[in-house]
């Protein structure tokens, strides 16, 4: 972050800029872990699955719908769950246009409504 601070053009967008750096670092880490898992030998202890307590059926339906959602839509939903970002900030973080963010969010919300309604 410190080495790239000189590249920040608009000080008002510092928070979104910093979040984009964190997002990129996290994505790089996930990519490395996926490659690393391919070379780690499989062991019987890896088959053990923890029991997850059952909760609210609507929450479970939401989580299931979220898991089946396209990654670019899921990312926006999760970003909005954690912070109150504007469309402009979301566009900057995801390196897309504001109209793309709006349409992805619209499709994501419709997808969630439909999947949760199907569960009820």
C-alpha positions as CSV (number, residue, x, y, z in Angstrom):
1,X,0.0,0.0,0.0
2,X,2.7,2.4,1.0
3,X,4.7,1.9,-2.3
4,X,1.5,2.5,-4.3
5,X,0.3,5.5,-2.4
6,X,1.8,7.8,-4.9
7,X,-0.5,6.3,-7.6
8,X,-3.6,7.3,-5.7
9,X,-5.1,10.0,-7.8
10,X,-8.2,10.9,-5.7
11,X,-7.7,11.1,-1.9
12,X,-11.5,10.9,-1.4
13,X,-11.4,7.3,-2.8
14,X,-8.7,6.2,-0.4
15,X,-10.9,3.7,1.4
16,X,-12.1,2.0,-1.8
17,X,-8.5,2.0,-3.2
18,X,-7.2,0.4,0.0
19,X,-10.0,-2.2,-0.1
20,X,-9.2,-3.1,-3.7
21,X,-5.6,-3.7,-2.7
22,X,-6.8,-6.0,0.1
23,X,-9.2,-7.8,-2.3
24,X,-6.4,-8.4,-4.8
25,X,-4.1,-9.7,-2.2
26,X,-6.8,-12.1,-0.9
27,X,-7.6,-13.3,-4.4
28,X,-3.9,-13.9,-5.1
29,X,-3.7,-15.9,-1.8
30,X,-6.7,-18.0,-2.7
31,X,-5.2,-18.8,-6.2
32,X,-2.0,-19.9,-4.5
33,X,-3.8,-22.1,-2.0
34,X,-5.8,-23.8,-4.9
35,X,-2.5,-24.7,-6.6
36,X,-1.0,-25.7,-3.3
37,X,-3.8,-28.1,-2.6
38,X,-3.2,-29.9,-5.8
39,X,0.2,-31.0,-4.6
40,X,-0.6,-31.9,-1.0
41,X,-1.2,-35.6,-0.5
42,X,-4.7,-36.7,0.5
43,X,-5.0,-38.2,4.0
44,X,-7.9,-39.9,5.8
45,X,-8.3,-37.1,8.3
46,X,-9.3,-34.8,5.4
47,X,-12.5,-36.8,5.0
48,X,-13.8,-35.8,8.5
49,X,-16.6,-33.3,8.2
50,X,-17.7,-31.2,11.1
51,X,-21.4,-31.2,11.9
52,X,-23.0,-27.8,11.3
53,X,-25.9,-27.0,13.7
54,X,-29.2,-26.4,11.9
55,X,-30.7,-23.0,12.2
56,X,-33.2,-20.8,10.6
57,X,-34.5,-22.3,7.4
58,X,-34.6,-18.9,5.6
59,X,-30.9,-18.3,6.6
60,X,-30.0,-21.7,5.3
61,X,-31.9,-21.0,2.1
62,X,-30.0,-17.7,1.7
63,X,-26.7,-19.4,2.3
64,X,-27.5,-22.1,-0.2
65,X,-28.6,-19.6,-2.8
66,X,-25.4,-17.5,-2.1
67,X,-23.2,-20.6,-2.7
68,X,-24.9,-21.2,-6.1
69,X,-24.6,-17.6,-7.2
70,X,-22.1,-16.5,-9.9
71,X,-18.8,-15.2,-8.3
72,X,-19.0,-11.7,-9.6
73,X,-22.6,-11.3,-8.2
74,X,-21.7,-13.0,-4.9
75,X,-18.7,-10.7,-4.4
76,X,-21.0,-7.6,-4.7
77,X,-23.6,-9.1,-2.2
78,X,-20.8,-9.9,0.3
79,X,-19.2,-6.5,-0.1
80,X,-22.6,-4.8,0.6
81,X,-23.2,-7.1,3.6
82,X,-19.9,-6.0,5.2
83,X,-20.0,-2.3,4.3
84,X,-22.3,0.4,3.0
85,X,-20.5,1.0,-0.3
86,X,-21.8,3.3,-3.0
87,X,-22.2,2.0,-6.5
88,X,-19.2,4.2,-7.5
89,X,-17.0,2.6,-4.8
90,X,-18.1,-0.9,-5.7
91,X,-17.3,-0.2,-9.3
92,X,-13.8,1.1,-8.3
93,X,-13.2,-2.0,-6.1
94,X,-14.3,-4.5,-8.7
95,X,-12.8,-2.5,-11.6
96,X,-16.0,-2.4,-13.5
97,X,-18.4,0.3,-14.5
98,X,-21.2,1.7,-12.3
99,X,-23.8,0.3,-14.8
100,X,-22.2,-3.2,-14.6
101,X,-22.4,-3.0,-10.8
102,X,-26.0,-2.0,-10.9
103,X,-27.0,-4.8,-13.3
104,X,-25.0,-7.4,-11.4
105,X,-26.7,-6.4,-8.1
106,X,-30.1,-6.4,-9.7
107,X,-29.5,-9.9,-11.1
108,X,-28.1,-11.1,-7.8
109,X,-31.0,-9.8,-5.8
110,X,-33.5,-11.3,-8.2
111,X,-31.6,-14.6,-8.0
112,X,-31.7,-14.6,-4.2
113,X,-35.4,-13.7,-4.1
114,X,-36.3,-16.5,-6.5
115,X,-34.1,-19.1,-4.8
116,X,-35.4,-18.2,-1.3
117,X,-39.0,-18.1,-2.5
118,X,-38.5,-21.6,-4.0
119,X,-37.4,-22.9,-0.6
120,X,-40.5,-21.6,1.2
